[in-house]
């Protein structure tokens, strides 16, 4: 039995899609367990017994539960080192790689959620992301060096940001720029991304069909 085999809890169309794309990029052996957010399956007793937060993505590796999107990107990239999607600890690129993974969770997502909910941001000294406009300009400037976030190498951090920027621009929550559009286009063209997008569309269709029959 492969000691790296995982159980992955996924909800199509949610934040867990990025992790599923990463699993595809890594060729990771995993058992996929799909939850239906529309029926609130993630808050049922069975899943709450696994993850009391009732959130996806989540994995079980061995007997251990790993949750939180940014933690999973680090954990999985380091577990499947042969694919070289994470710089090793002694590589100077490791610091920037970790910086941009953390920046997604601590800055970008709170800024996008505030925009999505049309909330007034917190005062600058209390805001986790400072000023949203400055954050977005920094991201755009980083992508100018291309073709990937940290230069020539495609890394796990590009799955995290490629998926996030694709969703944010697609939903009108982030201004499109030539750099962001080109980056998203490159990400969406990758075989792993295309496979997961198609499979998730089929999963969503199946969930909707099941719901219509239930009514």
C-alpha positions, -999 to 999 in steps of 0.1 A, spaced: 0 0 0 13 34 -9 21 53 23 13 86 4 -22 76 -6 -47 102 5 -84 106 11 -95 140 -4 -127 157 5 -139 180 -23 -169 201 -33 -171 210 -70 -170 247 -76 -155 255 -42 -120 264 -29 -111 228 -30 -109 229 -68 -75 244 -66 -62 215 -44 -77 190 -68 -58 206 -97 -27 204 -76 -33 167 -69 -36 162 -107 -3 181 -113 14 159 -87 -1 127 -100 -11 120 -64 -28 87 -56 -60 97 -38 -95 86 -30 -120 114 -39 -150 119 -17 -173 145 -31 -196 167 -10 -226 187 -22 -226 222 -8 -261 229 -21 -276 203 2 -253 214 31 -237 180 31 -205 194 46 -224 202 78 -239 167 82 -229 146 112 -207 123 90 -185 150 77 -184 170 109 -171 139 125 -141 142 102 -137 180 100 -156 198 128 -153 231 108 -174 216 81 -151 230 54 -134 218 23 -107 211 12 -95 185 36 -74 154 33 -67 124 55 -32 111 52 -26 80 73 -47 88 104 -41 126 103 -64 153 91 -50 182 72 -72 212 64 -68 248 52 -60 255 16 -26 271 21 -15 243 45 -25 217 19 -5 234 -8 26 233 13 20 198 27 12 182 -7 40 199 -25 65 187 1 50 152 2 54 147 -36 89 162 -40 97 143 -72 75 168 -91 95 197 -79 65 221 -75 80 233 -42 115 247 -38 134 227 -12 141 244 22 177 252 12 167 269 -21 165 307 -19 133 306 -38 116 288 -9 111 321 10 93 339 -19 73 307 -26 61 306 11 55 343 10 31 341 -19 13 311 -5 8 329 28 -1 362 11 -30 345 -7 -46 334 26 -38 364 48 -43 392 22 -59 383 -11 -88 363 1 -99 387 28 -97 416 3 -118 396 -23 -144 386 3 -148 423 14 -153 431 -23 -178 403 -29 -198 413 2 -195 450 -6 -181 456 29 -162 486 39 -126 475 46 -113 478 81 -91 509 89 -57 504 73 -39 497 105 -63 469 113 -68 456 78 -50 423 71 -43 435 36 -38 472 40 -52 489 9 -68 465 -16 -58 487 -46 -22 485 -35 -24 448 -30 -38 442 -65 -12 465 -81 15 444 -64 1 412 -77 -1 426 -112 35 438 -110 46 404 -98 30 388 -128 48 412 -152 80 391 -147 62 360 -160 54 336 -174 47 323 -139 44 340 -105 81 335 -95 95 335 -130 102 307 -154 93 278 -132 57 266 -128 52 258 -91 24 248 -68 19 285 -59 8 290 -95 -21 265 -90 -32 285 -59 -30 319 -76 -40 308 -111 -72 293 -98 -79 323 -75 -73 349 -101 -93 330 -127 -123 329 -103 -119 365 -91 -117 380 -126 -144 357 -139 -168 370 -112 -159 406 -117 -142 410 -83 -108 419 -97 -99 442 -126 -85 424 -156 -51 435 -168 -29 422 -196 -6 405 -171 -34 388 -151 -53 378 -182 -22 362 -198 -14 344 -165 -49 330 -162 -49 319 -198 -17 300 -193 -30 283 -162 -64 274 -177 -46 258 -207 -27 233 -185 -39 197 -190 -45 192 -153 -66 223 -150 -86 214 -181 -92 179 -168 -105 190 -134 -127 218 -149 -144 192 -171 -147 166 -144 -161 192 -119 -187 204 -145 -199 168 -148 -200 164 -110 -220 196 -106 -244 184 -133 -248 151 -116 -255 168 -82 -281 191 -98 -298 161 -115 -299 142 -82 -314 173 -65 -341 177 -92 -351 140 -88 -353 144 -50 -379 172 -55 
